[in-house]
Amino acid sequence: MAFCNFRFRYRSIIHRFNVGKGTAINSVRHVAKALCKLSPRFIVWPTENKIHNIIFGFSDVNGFPDAIGAIDGTHINIPAPTINPEAYVNRKGHHSIHLQAVCDHTRYFTHVYVGNVGSVYDSRVFRLSTLQEYINNPIKFPNNTHLIGDAAYALHKHLLVPYPDNGHLTQNQKNYNFCHSSTRMVIERAFGFLKRRWRSLLHVLAVNHVDFVPYHILTCCILHNICLLQKDELHMQDIVIENEEAGLQRDRVIEYNDRNVAIAKRNNICANLAIRNS
């Protein structure tokens, strides 16, 4: 309740429970931090017995094979911090905290990494997260499965990205990009649902202490997953999906081994996808 609108909801808590503002704020913080300790129970990387259903769910969109998650980053706007405010300014000129997430085909978050300042690029956030370790671990990606992500990320055999559009893409490459993009859209929907349900994330997060912001965001992600587990859905027509990264050139200098393996894998998928975009 207290995460939807900071000023209104805190005032509501104060009047309803007859407590002071400080008590209300401290109570919310205690609950948020307690929920964050439970995150390993509710934000879980796909286990092998669930991977088949996830692969089928992604493939059912437009035939894109062997995906076990879609990855992207989004920014949660915050008031300008008093210390080093310039570090928090993102490419849109807003002060923000970065949220990176992976979700499955149902919009359930399977990995969340939050807390970097807004000026940090998606590719660097990826390198700082535990996904950097996951990406070369075949146990995390059994049977040569992979994530799908946008052009912010470097191509890897376990992280497939679009072909760069140089104006000379073949029909098959355009089709690959179409199938990839339409399948990856689920992570943008997940962010849309997250921000629509917890509206404090939608505009400027009214949290005065920047150290608490990651707890607040992570708590909202946990509650998002709990709502999905409890079949507490929002109506899709209420969700505005905004692609924050469209048309932007970003740093994606990430060195991986076996790049040729990744190229061959992408080309093989490209050659075998049914034509969908004609």
C-alpha positions in Angstrom: 0.0 0.0 0.0 2.6 2.5 1.0 4.5 2.2 -2.2 1.8 3.6 -4.6 2.0 7.3 -3.7 4.4 8.5 -1.1 2.7 11.6 0.2 -0.9 10.4 0.0 -0.2 6.9 1.3 1.9 8.0 4.2 -0.7 10.5 5.2 -3.3 7.7 5.0 -1.2 5.4 7.2 -0.7 8.2 9.7 -4.4 9.0 10.0 -5.6 5.4 9.8 -3.3 4.0 12.4 -2.8 7.1 14.5 1.0 7.1 14.3 3.5 9.8 13.6 5.1 10.3 10.2 8.5 9.0 11.5 6.8 5.8 12.8 5.1 5.3 9.4 8.3 5.8 7.4 10.4 3.6 9.7 7.7 0.8 9.6 7.7 0.9 5.8 11.5 0.7 5.7 11.6 -2.2 8.2 9.0 -4.1 6.1 10.8 -3.4 2.9 14.2 -4.6 4.2 12.6 -7.7 5.7 11.0 -8.5 2.3 14.4 -7.9 0.6 15.9 -10.7 2.8 13.3 -13.0 1.3 14.2 -12.2 -2.3 15.9 -15.6 -2.9 12.5 -17.2 -2.3 10.6 -15.1 -4.8 13.2 -14.1 -7.4 14.5 -17.4 -8.6 16.6 -18.3 -11.7 14.8 -21.0 -13.8 15.4 -24.5 -12.6 15.8 -27.3 -15.1 12.3 -28.7 -14.4 10.8 -25.3 -15.3 13.0 -24.5 -18.3 11.0 -26.6 -20.8 7.8 -24.6 -20.1 9.7 -21.3 -20.3 11.2 -22.2 -23.7 7.8 -23.2 -25.0 6.3 -20.0 -23.7 8.8 -17.8 -25.5 8.7 -19.9 -28.6 4.9 -19.6 -28.7 5.2 -15.8 -29.4 7.0 -16.0 -32.8 9.0 -19.2 -32.9 12.2 -17.9 -31.3 13.9 -21.0 -29.8 15.6 -22.0 -26.6 15.1 -18.7 -24.7 14.9 -18.9 -20.9 14.7 -15.2 -20.2 14.5 -11.6 -21.6 16.9 -9.0 -20.2 16.7 -5.2 -20.1 17.3 -2.2 -17.9 15.1 0.6 -16.8 15.5 3.8 -14.8 13.6 4.8 -11.6 13.7 8.6 -11.3 14.6 10.0 -7.9 15.0 13.5 -6.5 18.5 15.0 -6.9 20.7 13.6 -4.2 22.7 16.0 -2.1 26.0 14.1 -2.6 27.4 13.8 -6.2 24.0 14.5 -7.9 25.7 14.6 -11.3 26.5 10.9 -11.1 22.8 10.1 -11.0 21.9 11.9 -14.2 20.9 9.5 -17.0 20.8 10.1 -20.7 17.4 11.8 -20.5 18.8 14.3 -18.0 16.9 12.9 -15.0 18.4 11.7 -11.7 17.8 8.0 -11.4 18.7 4.6 -10.1 19.2 1.8 -12.6 17.2 -1.5 -12.4 18.3 -4.5 -14.5 16.0 -7.5 -14.6 15.5 -10.8 -16.4 12.0 -12.2 -16.7 10.4 -15.3 -18.1 7.6 -15.5 -20.6 5.0 -14.8 -17.8 6.7 -11.5 -16.8 8.0 -13.2 -13.6 11.4 -11.7 -12.6 14.0 -14.4 -12.4 17.0 -12.0 -11.7 17.0 -8.5 -10.4 20.0 -6.2 -10.0 19.4 -2.7 -8.7 21.3 0.2 -7.2 23.7 1.6 -9.8 23.5 5.4 -10.5 21.6 6.5 -13.6 24.7 7.5 -15.5 25.9 3.9 -15.8 25.2 2.2 -19.1 23.3 -1.1 -19.3 26.4 -3.0 -20.5 28.4 -1.9 -17.5 25.5 -2.7 -15.2 25.5 -6.2 -16.7 29.2 -6.6 -16.0 28.8 -5.5 -12.4 25.9 -8.0 -11.8 26.1 -11.7 -11.1 24.8 -12.3 -14.7 28.4 -11.7 -15.7 29.2 -14.9 -13.9 26.1 -16.7 -15.0 26.7 -16.1 -18.7 29.6 -18.6 -18.9 28.0 -21.2 -16.6 26.4 -24.1 -18.6 24.6 -25.1 -15.4 22.6 -21.8 -15.6 22.0 -22.4 -19.4 21.5 -26.1 -19.9 21.2 -27.5 -23.4 22.7 -24.3 -24.9 19.8 -22.1 -23.9 20.1 -18.3 -23.8 18.7 -14.9 -22.8 17.5 -12.4 -25.4 18.4 -8.8 -25.0 18.6 -5.6 -27.1 21.6 -4.0 -28.7 22.9 -2.7 -25.4 24.4 -6.1 -24.8 27.2 -7.9 -26.6 26.5 -11.1 -28.5 27.2 -14.3 -26.6 26.2 -17.9 -27.1 24.0 -17.5 -23.9 22.8 -13.9 -24.7 21.5 -13.3 -28.2 21.0 -9.8 -29.5 19.7 -8.4 -32.8 21.7 -8.1 -36.0 22.9 -4.5 -36.3 20.8 -2.7 -38.8 23.3 -1.3 -41.3 20.7 -0.9 -44.0 21.8 -4.1 -45.8 20.1 -6.8 -43.7 18.9 -9.9 -45.6 15.3 -10.9 -45.4 16.2 -13.7 -43.0 18.1 -11.2 -40.8 15.2 -8.8 -40.7 12.9 -11.7 -39.8 15.3 -12.8 -37.0 15.3 -9.2 -35.6 11.4 -9.1 -35.8 11.0 -12.4 -34.0 13.7 -11.5 -31.5 12.1 -8.1 -30.8 8.6 -9.3 -30.5 9.6 -12.1 -28.1 11.9 -9.8 -26.0 9.0 -7.4 -25.6 7.9 -9.3 -22.5 10.5 -7.6 -20.3 9.2 -4.2 -21.3 5.8 -5.4 -20.4 7.1 -6.6 -17.1 8.5 -3.2 -16.4 5.2 -1.6 -17.4 3.3 -3.9 -15.0 5.8 -3.2 -12.3 5.5 0.6 -12.6 1.8 0.6 -13.1 1.1 -1.5 -10.0 3.6 0.3 -7.8 3.1 3.9 -9.1 5.8 5.3 -6.9 8.2 3.9 -9.6 6.3 5.6 -12.4 7.4 9.2 -12.0 9.8 10.5 -9.3 10.3 8.2 -6.4 9.7 10.3 -3.3 12.3 8.7 -1.1 14.5 11.2 0.7 17.4 8.8 1.6 19.1 7.5 -1.6 20.5 4.5 0.3 17.0 3.2 0.8 16.0 3.5 -2.9 17.4 0.0 -3.9 15.5 -1.6 -1.1 12.3 0.1 -2.2 12.7 -0.9 -5.8 13.7 -4.5 -5.0 10.7 -4.8 -2.7 8.4 -3.7 -5.5 10.0 -6.4 -7.7 9.4 -9.0 -5.1 5.8 -7.9 -4.6 5.3 -8.0 -8.4 6.4 -11.7 -8.4 4.2 -12.5 -5.4 1.2 -10.9 -7.2 1.9 -13.1 -10.3 2.2 -16.2 -8.1 -1.2 -15.3 -6.5 -2.8 -14.7 -10.0 -3.4 -11.1 -9.1 -3.2 -9.7 -12.7 -3.5 -6.2 -14.1 -5.4 -5.6 -17.4 -3.1 -5.3 -20.3 -5.0 -2.3 -21.7 -3.9 -0.4 -18.6 -0.2 -0.8 -19.3 1.8 1.7 -21.3 5.0 0.0 -22.7 7.8 2.4 -23.3 11.0 1.4 -25.0 13.5 3.6 -23.2 16.4 2.4 -25.4 15.1 2.8 -28.9 17.5 4.3 -31.3 20.3 4.9 -28.8 23.9 4.0 -29.3 25.5 2.7 -26.1 28.8 1.3 -24.9 28.7 -2.4 -25.3 32.4 -3.3 -25.2 32.3 -6.6 -23.5 34.9 -9.2 -24.2 33.7 -12.8 -24.3 35.3 -16.0 -25.4 33.9 -18.0 -28.4 32.3 -15.1 -30.2 32.4 -17.1 -33.3 30.3 -19.8 -31.6 27.8 -17.1 -30.8 27.8 -15.8 -34.3 27.2 -19.3 -35.7 24.4 -19.9 -33.2 22.6 -16.7 -34.2 23.1 -17.4 -37.9 21.7 -20.9 -37.5 18.6 -19.6 -35.7 18.2 -16.9 -38.3 18.3 -19.5 -41.1 15.7 -21.8 -39.5 13.1 -19.3 -38.3 9.9 -19.2 -40.2 9.3 -15.9 -42.0 7.0 -13.8 -39.9 7.5 -10.2 -40.9 6.4 -10.2 -44.5 
